[in-house]
Amino acid sequence: MPAMYLTRKSADARSILNSAMTVLSGALVVVALIPLLAVLSYVIVRGVSRLNLDLLTKLPPPPMVPGGGIANAIVGTLIMVGLASVISVPIGVGAAIFLSEFSNPTTARWIRFATNVLNGVPSIILGVFAYAALVITTGTFSAFAGAVALSILMLPTIIRTTDEALKIVPQEIRWAALGVGAAKYQAVMQIVVPAALPTIITGVTLAIARAAGETAPLIFTALFTQFWPNSLSQPTPSLAVLVFNFATVPFKNQQELAWAASLILVLLVLTTSIVSRLALRRKTY
């Protein structure tokens, strides 16, 4: 009887502790979401008033001139982030596949160490590097230099997330593919990578989101222009640099454009994430 009583008492104590920890975890989640919701709410409140067709189709106005838009910065951002993705995604995914599936433990350890170091390098340093390597050698700021700087910035995120995605694929899947006569590269490319694809796409989306919001590398490489981007070898506008330039000026109209550009940037990142998830769901199911 005493033993049964103690067991019931211990179970009740565990139940109370479990409930308390669940409540505490929920409260901490709410606390963690407060800064995000505060930032998003403020950006929406300040930027939504300028959302109109002119914002998406017209060029930025001179100081103290009402109206205008940020169309050139939107196009420039899409060009540079798209080109950076074309450069970094194949390299990053390929490096992660080699790291996870084909390299020996010593090589893999050093590659992971180098990736972590690159991930910790401040973005402004990458901008200075791209400036020295491309802008000085070519003699001009350009969208291509900006895309290269962003691609370097994206690489660590893509490599790390792809590496982790491949590691969580059960080893039995690889053995089963090899057991039916598949070569190793066939097992990896046709079985392992498709199984890890949702996580890989999530990592690529995170990398794109980070690149789209970076300012420092683009100040050193792509600079800015008030006109439409018409060449990869010329200075190119971007949303992040437009926000940086217009947020610090004393002209109200340009400040409003900076808030609107911030909202558009958030919406672009959100749209990228939603589209990637919908595409994966359609492919999977």
N, C-alpha and C positions, 0 to 999 in steps of 0.2 A: 504493500500500500504506500509506504513512504517513497519507494522508488518510482511508482507510477505518478505520485504527486510531484516529485522533483522533475520528472520528465515533462509533465504537462506545464509546470512552471517555466522550465527552460524553453519549451516551444513558444509559450506566450511571450517570453522575453525576446526571443528571436523575431517573432512577428512584430512586436513593438519597435525593435531596432530597425527591422526592414522597412516598416512604414515611415519611421523618422528619417532614414537615409533617403528614401524615395522623395519625401517632401523636401529635404535639403537639396537633393540633386535638381529637382524641379525649380526651386528658388534660385539656385545658382545659374541655371539655364536662362531664367528670366533676367537676372542681373547681367549676364553676358550679352543678351540681346538688346538691352537698353541703349548702349552706345550706338549700335547699328541702326536701330529704329530712330534714334534721335537724329543721326546724320542724314538718313534717308528722308525723314520727315522735313527737316530744314531745307534740304536741297529741293524737294518737291514743292514746298511752299514758296521758296524764292524763285524757282525756275519755271513753274507751270504757267505763270502769267504771260510769258513770252513764247509759249508754244503756239505757233501758227505756221502758215504756209511760207511766209516770208523768211522765217527762221531757217527753213530747210532748203530754200531755193536762192537766196540772195547772199551777196558778199558782205563782210563786216564793214560798217560805215566808218568814216573819219570821226574824230572826236567832236562831240556836241552836235552830231547830226543824228536825228531820230531814225528809228527803223533799222533796216538791215537784217542780216542773218549770219549763219555760220556754215553755209553749205560747203565752202571750200575746205574748211577744217574737217568736216565729216568725210568728204571724199579723200582728203589726204591721210586721215587716220586709217580708213579702210584700205587704202593702197599700201601703206607702210606695214600695218599689222598683217595684212594678207600676204605680202611678200616675205615678211619675217616668219610667218607660219610655214610658207613653202620651203624656206631654208631650214628652219629648226626642227619641224616635225619629223621628216625622214631621218635626219641625222640623230635626233634624240631618241626616237623609237628604235632605230637600228643599233645605236650604242647600247641601249638598255637590253635589247635582245641578245647581243653579244655578251654583255655583262652577266646576264642571268643564266643563259643557256650554253654558252660556248667557252667562256673564259675559265681559267684555273683560279682557285681561291685567292692566291697571292695577287694576281692581276686584278681580280674583281675588288679586292680590298682597297687597292690603290686607286682604282677608278672611282669607287664610291667616295673615298677620301677627297679626291680632286673635285668631284661633283659637289660635295658639301662645301668645300672652300669656295668654289665658283658661286654657289648659291648665296654665300655670305658677303661677296664683294659688293660694295655699294654701287647702285646704278650709275651714279655720277662718274665713278671710275671707269665703268664700261663706256660711258659717253666720251670721256677723255681719250680712251684707247682708240675708239672708232674715229675720233677727230684726228688723232695722230696718224692712224693707219690709212684712212680714206680721204678725209676732207683736205688735209695738208697735201697729200700726194696728188689728188685730182685737182686741187685748187678751187673747189667749190663745195658749198653745202648741198646736200642732195637727199632725195627720198631713199635712194639705195643705201647711203651711209646710215640713215636712220633705221632702215629695216635690218641692216647687219647688226647694229647695236641692240635692237630689240630681240633679234634672234639669239644673240649670245645670252641675253637676259632670260629668255624663255627656256634655253637648253636644260639647266639644272632641274627645273620643275618637271619637264617632260621626262627626263632620264629617271629621276627618282620615282615618280608615280608609275611609270611603265615598269621599272624594275620591281617595285613592290607588287604591282598587279600580276606580274608573271610569277613571282615567288609564292603567291597565295593559290595558284592553280595546283591542285593535288598532283603529287608525283606519280600516282597510279595512272593518271591519264597519259602521261608520257610513256610509261612502261607498256600500257595497252597498245598505243600506236606503234611502238617499236616491236611489240610482240606479234603484230599481224604483218610485219615486213616493211613498214614505212621507214624511210631514211630519217635521220635526226632532223634535218632541215624541213622535211615534210611534216613531221610531227609538230615541230615548233610553229611553222607558218600556217598549217591547216587545222591544227587542233588547239595548241596552247594559246597562240595570239588571239584567235577568235573568242576563246573562253575569257580572256582578260580584256577584251575590247571595251566593255563599258567603263571600266576603271581607267583605261588608257585615254579614252575620249574625255573623261572627267578631268584628268590631268592636263590634257591639251587645252581644254576650256579654261582651266585655272591659269595656265601660262598666257593664253591670249588675253584674259581679263587683266592680268598684271601688266602685260606689255601695253595694252591700250591706255592705261592710266599713268604711264611713266612720262615724266617731263624732262628730267635732267639729261638723259641720253639724247633726246631730240633737240634740245637747245644747242648741244655741241655738234650735232650732225645734220639735222634737217632744217634747223633754224625756224623761220616762219615767213609767210608772205601774205599780203592782203588779197592776192589774186588766186585764180584757179590753178591747181597743179596740172601742168601739161608735159612734164618730163620727169623721169626718174633721176636725172642728173642735175636738177635744179632745186633750190630751196622750196620746201613743201610745208604747208600749214598742217596743224594737227589740233585736235580738241584740247589735249592736255596743255600744250603751249599757249593756246588761245586763252584758256582759263587762267594760266599763270600771268599772261600779259595784261588781260583786261581786268582781273580781280584787283590789281594794285593801282589802277589809274583813278583819278578823281572824277571821271565822267560817268554819270549815272547810267546812260544808255549802254555803254560798254560793260559796266558792272553787271547790268541785267543780262547781257549776252553771256557773260562768264557763268552766271548761275544757270542759264538755260543750257549752255554747253555742258556743264556738270551733270545736269539731268539727262541730257542726250547720251552722255558717256555711260551713265549708269544703265540706261535703257538698252544701249547696245550690248553691254556685258550680259544683262539679263536675257536679252533676245538670243544671244549666242548660246547661253546655257540651255534655254528652253528648246531651241531648235535641235541641238545635239542630243538631248534626251529623247525628244520625239522621234528623231531619226533612228536612234538605237532601239527604241521600243518597237518601231515598225519593223526593223531588221530582225529583232529577236523573236517577236511574236507573230 
